[in-house]
Structure formats: C-alpha cells, structure tokens
Amino acid sequence: MAKFTLSIKWLTVLVMIALATGIAITNYLVSFHLCEQYLSHHIETVSSFFKGEVDKLVSPVETFLYNIQSLVCCKILNFNDIEKTNKFLMDFMKKYPYVTSINYGDGKGNGYLILNDRGRWLNRIKKAKNRGYVVWNTLNNNGEIINKRQLKDNYDPRNTLWYKQALESNDIQWSQQYLFRTTKDPGFTASLVLCGDSKEVVGIDLMIKDVSSFLYKAKERLYPEVKLYLISDSNELIAFVDEITPEPEKIYRVNKEQFPLLYKALYSGKDKISFHNQKWFVKIENWSIKNRKLSLVIMIPEKVITKSLYLHLFYQIFASLALVFIVLLYITKKYMNPLIEISEQTSYLGFKEIYLKKYSQRTDEIGYLSRAISSASLRILEAREMERKMEEFSYFECVRHSLGEAVHRFKDLINIIQGFATLAQPKASEEFVRNALDQIINASKRAIYLSKEILNVTGERRYEMKVFDLNFLIQSMKTKIDVTVEHYIKVVYELSSIPLMVKLDIEAFNEVLTNLIQNALDAMPEGGTIKIKTDVASLLNKEFAVLSVTDTGTGMDEETQKRIFEPFFTTKGAKGTGLGLSIVYRIVRDHEGSIEVESEVGKGTTFKIYLPLIKDVASLTASSAE
C-alpha cells in the first residue's frame, strides 16, 4: 500500500478551508455577543448620565431649601420683607432656570410666590386678613415692585398638595405630579417645613418639560429608535419621548391603551419582549430621591443591534479574508522563500560565509538544513583562512630568516671595510686619501646602525634588560632632546611626581624616544609643540607606566594609522626609510609592552607606550644579581 504524503501546497489549501469554515461559524456568535456587551455597556452609560443630570437638577433645589430653612430659623430671611426676599430668590432662579416658582405659606394662611413666567417676574402675595383677595406684583430684574394689582382669589397655601405633604415630615418631600395653579403646566414641588410652630413651609416648583429635556439628551447618546420613560412609584409618567405627543395641561399615567409597549415591558418582567413582530431590549433602572422612587425605562429595538451586527460581520469577513491572505504569505515566507534563498546561497559555498542565521533557530527541516550549510561554509572558510595564514607565516619566517642572515653577512662585510679603513687612515699621507677613508668609516658606521635597525625588525636583536626610573631616563635625555629639536619647536615635560620603575634596555629605549621625537619633528615643519608626559595606568588588573609623546602637527587619517607600524611603510617619500615606527613597535613588544596612537588630521598625534610597572624593585634586583 502506497504511503500517503501531503504536500505543502495541499496542506495550505486544507488549512485555508478549515480556517474559513471556523471563522464563518464563529463570526455570527462572537459578533452578536460583542454587540450585546457593547449595547449593555452603552445603556449603563446613558443611565448613569441621566441619573447625573437629574441629580444636577435635584441637588441644588434641596440644598437651597436647607439654606432657606437655616436663614428663616436664624431670622435672617423674612418673607414679609418682600423686595429683599425677591432679590434673594431671584438670584437662585436665574442661576437655575428650570426652577419655575418658589412658594411660601404659614399656618395662618399667609402666602408668598415668586414666578418666572417666561422671563417676566411676578409676585403673588396672600395676606390671611384679606380673605378672597390676592395681590399680584410685577417685578423688575432686581426684584423691585414696579406695578401692583389686587385680584379676587380664594387661594390658601394650606390647601395645596406641597404644603400638606411637607407638614407630614421633617425633611424635604417631593410631591406627585400636578398642574401648577399659575402656569397650568404639569410639574412637581419639593417642599420643606421651616422652623417653629408657625407651620411655615417653602416649596420649589419644577416643570415636567425640563426633566423631559434630559431624556432627549440621553437619547442622543443612544440611537434614534430608542424609547425612554421616567416613571414615578405611583405609575405616573414624569417624562417620556416619542411615544405620543404630550398634550398641555395633562398628566399621564401608565396604561395599556396609550402606552401598550411600555405596559408590556413593565409587567412582563423580561429583558427581551416582542411587540408587533419586533423584538425589544428592556432595561429598567430604579433609584430614589428622598421620599420618591423613580424608574428609568430604556427600550431599544433589536434592529439596532442587528444593524450593528451586520457592520461587525462586514469587518469580521474583511478581517477573515485578510487573515487568510496573511496565512498564505506566512506559509510562503515560512517554507517557500527559505528554500529558494538556501538554494541560491549554496552557490557561494567555499567562497564566502553563508548567512542563514535567521533560519538556524528553527526546529524543522529548514532549520537543520540552514544550520548544516552555515556550519559547512564556516568550516571551509576557516580551513582556507588557516591555510592562508600558514602560508603567510611560512613565507614571513623564510623572508625574516633570509633577511637576518643577509644583514649579518652585510654587517660582517661593513665591519671589514670599516676595520681596514680605520687601519689605513693613520698611514695615509695625502689629505684626499685621509678624507676619503674618513668618509668610508662614517658611511660604514651608518650602514652598521641601519643593519641593527633591520635586525630589530626581524627580531634578531638581543637586549640587556635593567630596572630604571622612567622619569630619570627622560630627565637624562633632556639635553639631547633640546639639541635635536629646532628653535621653533617647543618641548613641554609633564613627568609624574612618583618614580616609575620599569625594566628595559636603555639603548633600545633611546631609540624609541628618538624615533618618536623625530616623527613629531617631521609632522611640524612650520613649528609647534612637543609634549612628553609620564603617568600610571591600570589595564586588565595590571599597572603600567605610560609614556606619551604628543605633537601639534599635521596628524594622520585612519588608513595611515592602520599601517604606520608596517616595515618600510612611509609617508615621507624618499626622505623616509619606513623603519622608525616599526622598530619602535618591535622594541615595545619585546619589552612586554604595548603602543597606541591617537591622531586627527590637522590636530596632531599622540603616541602612548605602556610598559609593565615594577613595584618590588629590591627583590627583582636580587634575582637579577643571582
């Protein structure tokens, strides 16, 4: 039986089918749930907003009632002082325009009213002694009486709903809805007994239409199709929107004929109801204001959520298609592109390092393949590099040995020439011959010195190592240095205040310092400053004496700095041999030290030589003597 093998191509197709099917099944359920959650949260937000707005309406009224109570009890406010009372109450009513009127009455039948009749300020004054009559005052904007008229009216504040209700409690009482006697508008009154046995009561009137405006504000935060109702504990409709057009001078109660949808929502006890082939979501929020219990009923048709659901479905389908596309891209990037890239990189095997590190962390076959190819390419390159270095080392050793041997032979020949010239010079009688021999001897000395420098480069030189104070050596060379430099060159010494004991060959050290100073002089043909400085530095938990030689010359670029210690490399043309700094480098290395260079074109150069610092000089001297 043939073994079934599923290719990447068909695996991709099956994954896409499964993904699309799963998304199609879950889209509707997830979207509907999310829409319900969003709607519930939105309803809670609107409910909190409406409660907050009602509280903004109620709290100032209740606070003002308590203030009036305090002022009357303290005999600061007297309702018999009409104009002063007008001014005080008008300031409050101007700040809170939804307050229609403020009433006052006492146990004798005296009454007081201030009314904001659509911007026109009026007073109604009832005196108990004037039975059957009241006085209406027209007020200016400052509460002053500008006109009076007496009318027949049997008004007695003791017969009002708000007065009777306030006498039944020691705290603020909110009345049921009723039609205001003055404006004929439906509203309710917050009333409070003041103080004493005079049965003085103050009531503040608010109109229903002002509360309804808060419902419209709340509706704007939801949807146009929403229905909102504010109901009292006696099933009176305090405020509502859009159910019917409210008639003036009429108070509505919840009933099945006028408000069938609300009636079903209240008495079904369910969060979802059906009405005329349409489903509604119902949310009822209950809270209390002093003695009154209120209910906010929010009703939203299901079409709102389904409309939102369709929008969610659209975005979900769009996201699904995007996800399918991303998966296809992922598979292409995960499997196809790596194979193509690996196959292209294998053509460079053995010629350069193959960078497949981004695939090496994978645990599949592509990861194994990339790691194997990367490892193989590195091993091949390492083997070739090792082979090249071995060839270079062998070639250099051969050249160094041959060069050292040739220099030794050359030195022997020069010694012979110098020796015979030295022997012949005293026996020469002619001035010309003596001068010629003298030139031969001088040239021989220079050739011997040059051969020593070449031997330094080839590593054939032997040193006579002793312990010296670095500061003392530089002090001893001051005269030689000052004679060497030109008059337009200034030499500055900054030597350490403590002895810096180092182990070195004094002749080799003289060569190092001489070469560095000569290099500085060559970099300052028009003059400048050379600073010679000593100090102590700690590197890798070991202390070193540091010799710094700084010039203010032409400086070097980065490419020159990389090659300055190469033998026979020079930037001085025919004037330089290219051995000075290479000799310095070799001597410093032979003394177990190191050398650094810091340079910038046009700003000068600093050479720093690090030599191991000798602390236990006595034991080192004794060891050398043995």
C-alpha positions in Angstrom: 0.0 0.0 0.0 1.5 3.3 -1.1 2.2 5.8 1.7 0.2 9.0 1.5 2.2 12.2 1.5 0.6 15.6 2.0 2.5 18.3 0.1 2.8 21.8 1.4 0.5 23.0 -1.4 -2.4 20.8 -0.4 -1.7 21.4 3.3 -2.1 25.1 2.6 -5.4 24.5 0.9 -6.8 22.4 3.7 -5.7 24.9 6.3 -7.4 27.7 4.4 -10.7 25.7 4.1 -10.6 24.9 7.9 -9.8 28.5 8.8 -12.6 30.0 6.6 -15.1 27.5 8.0 -14.2 28.2 11.6 -14.4 31.9 11.0 -17.8 31.6 9.3 -19.2 29.6 12.2 -17.8 31.9 15.0 -18.4 35.2 13.3 -22.1 35.5 14.0 -21.9 34.2 17.6 -19.0 36.3 18.6 -20.3 39.4 16.8 -23.7 39.1 18.4 -22.2 38.6 21.9 -19.9 41.6 21.4 -22.8 43.8 20.2 -24.9 42.8 23.3 -22.0 43.6 25.6 -21.4 46.9 23.9 -25.1 47.7 24.0 -25.4 46.8 27.7 -22.4 49.0 28.5 -23.8 51.8 26.4 -27.2 51.6 28.2 -25.4 51.7 31.6 -23.5 54.8 30.5 -26.7 56.6 29.4 -28.5 55.6 32.6 -25.6 57.0 34.6 -25.7 60.1 32.5 -29.4 60.6 33.1 -29.2 60.0 36.8 -26.4 62.5 37.0 -28.4 65.1 35.1 -31.4 64.6 37.4 -29.1 64.8 40.4 -27.8 68.1 39.0 -31.4 69.3 38.9 -32.4 68.0 42.3 -29.3 68.7 44.5 -29.3 72.5 44.1 -33.0 72.6 44.9 -32.6 70.5 48.1 -29.5 72.5 49.1 -31.3 75.8 48.6 -34.3 74.5 50.7 -32.0 73.8 53.6 -30.4 77.2 53.2 -33.8 78.9 53.4 -34.6 76.8 56.4 -31.4 78.0 58.2 -31.9 81.6 57.2 -35.5 81.7 58.4 -34.8 80.0 61.6 -31.9 82.4 62.3 -34.3 85.3 61.4 -32.0 86.5 58.6 -34.7 85.9 56.0 -38.2 87.2 56.5 -40.8 86.6 53.8 -42.7 89.7 54.9 -39.7 91.7 53.6 -40.9 91.2 50.0 -38.3 93.0 47.9 -35.3 91.6 49.9 -36.8 88.1 49.6 -37.4 88.7 45.9 -33.8 89.6 45.3 -32.5 86.6 47.2 -34.8 84.1 45.5 -34.4 85.6 42.0 -30.6 85.2 42.2 -31.1 81.4 42.7 -33.8 81.1 40.0 -31.6 83.0 37.5 -28.8 80.5 38.2 -31.1 77.5 37.8 -33.7 78.5 35.1 -35.5 75.2 35.4 -37.0 76.4 38.7 -40.4 77.8 37.7 -41.5 79.3 41.0 -40.9 79.3 44.8 -43.9 79.2 47.2 -44.2 80.1 50.9 -47.0 79.6 53.3 -47.6 79.6 57.0 -50.1 78.1 59.4 -52.2 81.3 59.4 -52.9 81.3 55.7 -50.3 83.9 54.6 -48.7 83.1 51.3 -45.9 84.2 49.1 -45.0 83.3 45.5 -42.3 84.4 43.1 -42.8 83.3 39.5 -40.6 83.4 36.4 -43.3 83.5 33.7 -41.2 83.1 30.6 -38.9 85.9 31.6 -41.5 88.0 33.3 -41.1 88.2 37.1 -44.2 88.2 39.2 -45.1 88.1 42.9 -48.3 86.8 44.4 -48.8 87.9 48.0 -51.6 86.4 50.1 -52.5 88.0 53.4 -54.7 86.0 55.7 -56.6 89.1 56.7 -57.5 89.8 53.1 -59.9 86.9 52.6 -60.9 86.2 49.0 -58.2 88.5 47.5 -54.5 88.2 46.5 -52.1 90.9 45.3 -50.0 90.4 42.1 -46.8 92.4 41.9 -44.9 92.9 38.7 -41.1 93.0 39.3 -38.1 94.4 37.5 -35.0 92.4 37.1 -33.7 93.4 40.5 -36.8 92.2 42.4 -38.3 95.7 43.0 -42.0 96.1 42.7 -43.0 98.2 39.7 -46.7 97.5 39.5 -49.4 96.1 41.7 -52.9 94.8 41.2 -55.4 93.1 43.5 -57.5 90.2 42.3 -60.3 88.1 43.7 -58.8 84.7 44.5 -59.6 82.2 47.3 -56.1 80.9 47.3 -54.9 79.5 50.6 -51.4 77.8 50.7 -52.6 75.5 53.4 -54.9 73.7 50.9 -52.0 72.9 48.5 -50.6 69.5 48.0 -47.0 70.6 48.7 -48.0 72.3 51.9 -49.9 69.3 53.3 -47.2 66.9 52.3 -44.4 68.9 53.9 -46.2 69.0 57.3 -46.2 65.2 57.4 -42.3 65.1 57.5 -39.4 66.9 59.0 -37.4 66.5 55.8 -37.8 67.5 52.1 -40.8 66.0 50.4 -41.2 65.6 46.6 -44.8 65.8 45.5 -46.5 63.8 42.9 -47.2 65.4 39.6 -49.9 68.1 39.5 -50.8 71.1 37.3 -49.4 74.3 38.6 -52.1 76.8 39.6 -50.3 79.7 38.0 -48.9 78.3 34.7 -51.2 75.3 34.2 -48.1 73.3 33.3 -47.6 69.8 34.8 -44.8 69.6 37.4 -43.9 68.7 40.9 -42.7 70.5 44.0 -40.0 70.0 46.6 -41.2 71.3 50.0 -39.8 71.6 53.4 -41.1 72.8 56.9 -39.0 75.7 58.2 -38.9 76.1 61.9 -41.1 76.7 65.0 -44.8 76.1 65.5 -45.8 78.6 62.8 -46.0 75.8 60.3 -44.0 77.8 57.7 -43.4 75.8 54.5 -41.4 76.6 51.4 -41.8 74.8 48.2 -39.8 74.9 44.9 -41.6 74.1 41.7 -40.1 72.3 38.7 -41.8 71.7 35.4 -42.0 68.2 33.8 -40.8 69.5 30.4 -37.4 70.4 31.9 -37.0 66.8 33.0 -38.1 65.6 29.6 -35.2 67.6 28.1 -32.8 65.4 30.0 -34.4 62.3 28.4 -33.8 63.8 24.9 -30.1 64.4 25.8 -29.8 60.8 27.0 -31.5 59.6 23.7 -28.9 61.5 21.7 -26.3 59.3 23.3 -28.0 56.1 22.2 -30.0 55.6 18.9 -32.9 57.5 17.3 -35.1 54.4 17.6 -34.8 54.2 21.4 -37.7 54.9 23.8 -37.1 56.4 27.2 -39.6 56.8 30.1 -39.3 58.2 33.6 -41.9 56.8 35.9 -42.8 57.5 39.5 -43.7 55.0 42.1 -47.4 55.7 41.5 -47.1 54.8 37.9 -47.2 58.4 36.7 -45.2 59.2 33.6 -43.0 62.1 34.7 -41.3 62.3 31.3 -41.1 60.4 28.1 -40.0 60.8 24.4 -41.6 59.9 21.1 -44.4 57.6 22.3 -47.1 60.2 21.9 -47.3 64.0 21.6 -47.9 65.2 25.1 -51.0 67.4 25.5 -50.8 70.6 27.5 -52.3 70.7 31.0 -52.4 66.9 31.1 -50.8 64.3 33.4 -50.2 60.8 32.0 -50.3 57.5 33.8 -49.0 54.1 32.6 -51.9 52.4 30.8 -52.3 49.7 28.2 -54.3 51.9 25.8 -51.9 54.9 25.4 -48.6 53.1 26.2 -49.0 49.5 25.2 -45.3 48.8 24.6 -44.3 50.4 28.0 -47.1 48.5 29.7 -45.9 45.1 28.4 -42.3 45.9 29.2 -43.2 46.8 32.8 -45.4 43.9 33.5 -43.7 41.1 31.5 -40.7 41.0 33.8 -38.4 40.1 30.9 -35.2 41.7 29.5 -36.5 41.0 25.9 -40.0 41.3 24.7 -41.8 41.0 21.3 -44.3 43.7 20.3 -45.9 43.9 16.8 -43.4 41.4 15.3 -40.5 43.3 16.6 -38.1 42.4 19.5 -37.1 44.9 22.1 -34.4 45.0 24.7 -35.6 46.3 28.0 -33.5 47.9 30.8 -35.1 49.3 34.0 -33.0 51.4 36.4 -34.6 52.2 39.8 -33.4 54.8 42.3 -34.8 57.1 45.0 -35.0 60.9 45.6 -35.9 61.5 49.2 -39.4 60.2 49.6 -40.0 59.4 45.8 -38.9 56.3 44.0 -38.2 56.7 40.3 -37.7 54.3 37.4 -35.9 54.9 34.2 -37.1 52.6 31.4 -34.9 52.2 28.4 -36.2 50.2 25.4 -34.1 49.5 22.3 -35.4 47.6 19.2 -33.4 44.5 18.2 -32.9 46.0 14.7 -30.4 48.4 16.3 -28.2 45.5 17.4 -28.7 43.6 14.1 -27.8 46.7 12.2 -24.6 47.0 14.3 -24.1 43.2 13.9 -24.1 43.5 10.1 -21.4 46.1 10.4 -19.4 43.8 12.7 -19.9 40.9 10.3 -18.6 43.0 7.5 -15.5 43.9 9.4 -15.1 40.3 10.5 -15.4 39.0 7.0 -12.9 41.6 5.9 -10.6 40.6 8.7 -11.0 36.9 7.8 -10.0 37.5 4.2 -7.0 39.5 5.4 -6.1 36.7 7.8 -6.3 34.1 5.0 -4.1 36.2 2.9 -1.7 36.7 5.8 -1.6 32.9 6.4 -0.8 32.3 2.7 2.0 34.9 3.0 3.2 33.2 6.1 3.4 29.8 4.5 5.2 31.3 1.5 7.6 33.1 3.8 8.0 30.2 6.2 8.7 27.4 3.7 8.9 28.6 0.1 11.2 31.6 0.3 13.7 30.0 2.7 14.2 27.0 0.4 14.7 29.3 -2.6 17.1 31.5 -0.6 19.1 28.5 0.7 19.4 27.1 -2.8 20.7 30.4 -4.1 23.2 30.8 -1.2 24.7 27.3 -1.7 26.3 28.5 -5.0 28.7 30.6 -2.8 29.8 27.7 -0.7 33.5 27.9 -0.1 33.8 31.5 -1.4 32.1 33.5 1.4 30.3 32.9 4.6 26.6 32.0 4.0 24.4 34.0 6.4 21.4 31.7 7.3 21.2 32.7 11.0 17.6 33.8 10.7 16.7 30.2 9.9 19.1 28.4 12.2 16.7 28.8 15.3 14.0 26.8 13.6 13.4 23.2 14.7 12.1 21.9 11.4 14.0 20.5 8.4 14.7 24.0 7.1 16.4 24.8 10.4 18.5 21.6 10.2 19.4 22.4 6.6 20.3 26.0 7.2 22.5 25.2 10.2 24.3 22.5 8.3 25.0 24.7 5.3 26.1 27.7 7.5 28.4 25.4 9.6 29.9 23.8 6.5 30.6 27.2 4.9 32.3 28.5 8.0 34.4 25.4 8.3 35.5 25.7 4.7 36.4 29.3 5.1 38.2 28.7 8.4 40.2 26.0 6.8 41.1 28.2 3.8 42.0 31.1 6.2 44.2 28.8 8.3 45.9 27.6 5.2 46.5 31.2 4.0 47.9 32.2 7.4 50.2 29.2 7.5 51.5 30.1 4.0 52.0 33.7 5.1 53.7 32.7 8.3 56.0 30.3 6.5 56.8 32.9 3.9 57.4 35.6 6.5 59.6 33.3 8.6 61.6 32.4 5.5 61.9 36.0 4.5 62.8 37.1 8.1 65.5 34.3 8.4 66.9 35.1 4.9 66.9 38.8 5.6 68.6 38.3 9.0 71.2 36.1 7.5 71.9 38.6 4.7 72.1 41.5 7.1 74.6 39.6 9.3 76.7 39.0 6.2 76.3 42.6 5.1 77.3 43.7 8.6 80.4 41.5 8.6 81.5 43.0 5.2 80.9 46.5 6.5 82.9 45.7 9.6 85.8 44.5 7.4 85.6 47.7 5.3 85.5 49.8 8.4 88.3 47.9 10.0 90.7 48.2 7.0 89.7 51.9 6.5 90.5 52.6 10.2 93.9 50.8 9.9 94.7 52.6 6.6 93.8 56.1 7.7 96.8 56.8 10.0 99.2 55.6 7.3 97.8 57.7 4.6 100.0 60.7 3.7 97.7 62.6 1.4 94.9 64.7 2.6 92.5 63.5 0.0 93.1 59.8 0.9 92.6 60.6 4.6 89.3 62.4 3.9 88.1 59.6 1.7 88.9 57.0 4.3 87.1 59.1 6.9 84.0 59.2 4.6 84.3 55.4 4.3 84.4 55.0 8.1 81.4 57.3 8.6 79.4 55.5 5.9 80.3 52.2 7.5 79.1 53.3 10.9 75.8 54.4 9.3 75.5 51.1 7.5 76.1 49.2 10.7 73.4 51.3 12.5 71.0 50.6 9.7 71.7 46.9 9.9 70.9 47.0 13.6 67.6 48.6 12.8 66.8 45.9 10.3 67.8 43.3 12.8 65.3 44.9 15.2 62.5 44.4 12.7 63.5 40.8 12.0 63.6 40.0 15.8 67.3 39.1 15.8 68.3 41.8 18.4 69.3 40.9 21.9 68.6 43.2 24.9 70.4 44.0 28.1 67.5 44.5 30.4 67.8 46.5 33.7 65.5 48.4 36.0 65.3 52.2 35.6 63.1 55.0 36.7 61.3 56.2 33.6 61.2 59.8 34.8 65.0 59.7 35.5 65.8 58.4 31.9 63.8 61.2 30.3 65.4 63.8 32.6 68.8 62.4 31.5 67.9 62.8 27.8 66.6 66.4 28.1 69.8 67.9 26.8 70.0 65.6 23.9 66.3 66.2 23.0 66.7 70.0 23.3 69.7 69.9 21.0 67.9 67.7 18.5 64.8 70.0 18.1 64.8 73.2 16.2 64.4 76.6 17.8 60.8 76.9 16.5 59.8 73.8 18.3 58.8 74.0 22.0 59.2 70.9 24.2 57.0 70.6 27.3 57.6 68.0 30.0 54.9 66.7 32.3 56.6 64.0 34.3 54.9 62.0 37.1 55.7 63.1 40.7 56.3 59.4 41.7 59.1 57.1 40.4 58.0 54.8 37.6 60.3 51.8 37.8 60.4 49.8 34.5 62.6 47.0 33.2 64.2 47.9 29.8 67.2 48.1 27.6 68.5 51.7 27.8 69.9 51.8 24.3 66.6 50.5 22.9 64.6 53.0 24.9 66.8 55.8 23.5 66.0 54.6 20.0 62.3 54.5 20.8 62.2 58.1 22.2 64.5 59.4 19.5 62.3 57.9 16.7 59.1 59.3 18.3 60.6 62.8 18.6 61.9 62.6 15.1 58.5 61.6 13.8 56.9 64.6 15.7 59.5 66.9 14.2 58.7 65.7 10.7 55.0 66.4 11.3 55.7 70.0 12.3 57.8 71.6 9.5 56.5 75.1 10.4 56.9 74.7 14.2 54.7 73.6 17.1 54.8 71.9 20.5 56.0 68.5 21.6 54.7 67.3 25.0 56.4 64.5 26.8 54.3 63.1 29.6 54.6 60.1 32.0 51.8 58.7 34.1 50.4 55.4 35.6 47.5 53.4 34.1 45.7 50.2 35.1 44.8 47.7 32.3 43.4 44.3 32.9 44.2 44.4 36.7 47.8 45.3 35.9 49.6 48.6 36.4 51.7 50.1 33.6 54.0 53.1 33.3 52.7 55.3 30.4 55.0 57.4 28.2 53.0 59.9 26.0 54.6 61.9 23.1 52.2 64.4 21.7 52.7 66.8 18.8 50.6 69.6 17.2 51.5 68.6 13.7 49.6 67.6 10.6 48.1 64.4 12.1 47.1 61.2 10.2 43.9 59.8 8.7 42.5 56.4 9.7 44.1 54.5 6.8 47.6 55.8 7.6 47.1 55.0 11.3 46.4 51.3 10.4 49.7 51.0 8.5 52.2 53.2 10.4 53.8 50.2 12.2 54.4 48.2 9.0 58.1 47.8 8.0 59.1 50.1 5.1 55.8 52.0 5.1 56.4 55.7 4.9 54.5 58.9 4.1 57.8 60.9 3.8 58.7 59.8 0.3 62.4 59.5 -0.4 63.3 61.1 2.9 62.0 58.2 5.0 63.1 54.6 5.3 59.8 53.3 6.8 61.6 51.6 9.7 61.4 54.1 12.5 57.9 53.3 13.9 58.2 49.6 13.0 61.4 49.5 15.2 59.5 51.3 18.0 56.7 48.8 17.7 59.1 45.8 17.8 61.1 47.1 20.8 57.9 47.9 22.8 56.6 44.4 22.1 59.9 42.8 23.1 59.6 44.7 26.4 56.2 43.1 27.0 54.5 46.5 26.5 52.1 48.0 24.0 51.7 51.1 21.9 48.6 53.2 21.0 48.3 56.1 18.5 45.6 58.8 18.6 45.6 61.2 15.7 43.3 63.6 13.8 44.2 65.3 10.5 45.2 68.9 11.2 45.1 68.5 15.0 48.2 66.5 15.8 49.2 63.0 17.0 49.8 61.2 20.4 51.8 58.0 20.8 51.3 56.2 24.1 53.7 53.5 25.2 52.7 51.2 28.0 55.5 49.4 29.9 54.9 47.0 32.9 55.4 48.8 36.2 57.9 47.2 38.6 56.8 47.5 42.2 59.2 45.2 44.1 62.4 46.6 42.8 64.6 45.1 45.6 63.6 41.5 45.0 63.9 42.0 41.3 67.5 43.4 41.6 68.5 40.5 43.9 67.1 38.0 41.5 68.9 39.6 38.6 72.2 39.5 40.6 71.9 35.8 41.3 
